[in-house]
Amino acid sequence: MKEGIHSENYRFVVFKDISCDYAFMTRSTIQTRDTIVWEDGKEYPLIKLEISNMSHPYYTGKMKLIDTAGRVDKFKTRLAKKKEVKKA
């Protein structure tokens, strides 16, 4: 890290996904009033997250796929019918 360009308050912070009770610790300069006692027995600042990689549908494999090919085919069919009506 370069000296003088980062905040002086660069410290360990715990991020906790409140939807699935998953927490991880990393370093950050983010400010918070909440704290948590981590696994090592020390108290760290806490940031509450609504979603993380443990609860996001893309990463958990619970993502719903939309049938876009069927929509395109329906559109082409409607377009072809409109063209036939204009010709007649």
C-alpha positions in Angstrom: 0.0 0.0 0.0 1.3 3.5 -0.8 1.8 5.8 2.1 -0.4 8.8 2.4 -3.1 7.9 -0.1 -5.2 5.6 2.0 -7.3 6.3 5.0 -5.6 6.0 8.4 -8.5 3.8 9.6 -7.7 0.7 7.4 -8.5 -2.2 9.7 -10.1 -5.6 9.9 -13.9 -5.6 9.5 -16.4 -8.5 9.6 -19.0 -8.6 6.8 -22.1 -10.6 7.8 -24.8 -11.8 5.3 -28.0 -11.5 7.5 -30.1 -13.6 5.1 -28.0 -16.8 5.6 -25.9 -16.0 8.7 -22.6 -16.2 6.8 -19.7 -14.0 7.9 -16.2 -13.3 6.6 -13.5 -11.0 7.7 -11.4 -8.7 5.5 -9.8 -5.3 5.7 -11.6 -2.1 5.0 -11.9 1.6 5.8 -15.7 1.5 6.0 -17.3 3.2 9.0 -19.8 1.4 11.3 -21.3 1.6 14.7 -21.9 -2.2 15.1 -19.4 -4.6 16.4 -19.1 -8.4 16.7 -16.9 -10.8 18.6 -15.1 -12.9 16.0 -13.9 -16.5 16.3 -10.5 -15.4 17.7 -12.3 -13.7 20.7 -11.5 -10.2 19.5 -14.1 -7.5 18.8 -14.3 -6.2 15.2 -16.5 -3.6 13.4 -19.5 -5.3 11.7 -21.1 -4.5 8.4 -24.4 -6.2 7.7 -25.1 -7.3 4.1 -28.4 -8.3 2.5 -26.8 -10.6 0.0 -23.4 -12.2 -0.6 -22.0 -15.1 -2.6 -23.6 -17.5 -0.2 -27.1 -16.2 -0.8 -27.0 -14.8 -4.3 -29.1 -17.0 -6.8 -26.3 -16.9 -9.4 -23.7 -18.4 -7.1 -26.0 -20.8 -5.3 -27.3 -22.4 -8.5 -30.9 -21.4 -7.8 -31.1 -18.9 -10.7 -34.2 -19.1 -12.9 -33.6 -19.2 -16.6 -36.0 -17.5 -19.0 -36.9 -19.1 -22.3 -35.9 -16.3 -24.6 -35.8 -18.5 -27.7 -39.5 -19.1 -27.4 -40.2 -15.4 -27.1 -38.2 -14.7 -30.3 -40.1 -17.4 -32.2 -43.4 -15.9 -31.1 -42.3 -12.5 -32.1 -41.2 -13.7 -35.6 -44.6 -15.5 -36.0 -46.6 -12.3 -35.1 -44.4 -10.2 -37.4 -44.9 -12.6 -40.3 -48.7 -12.5 -39.8 -48.6 -8.7 -39.8 -46.6 -8.6 -43.1 -49.1 -11.0 -44.7 -52.0 -8.7 -43.7 -50.3 -5.6 -45.1 -49.7 -7.4 -48.5 -53.3 -8.4 -48.8 
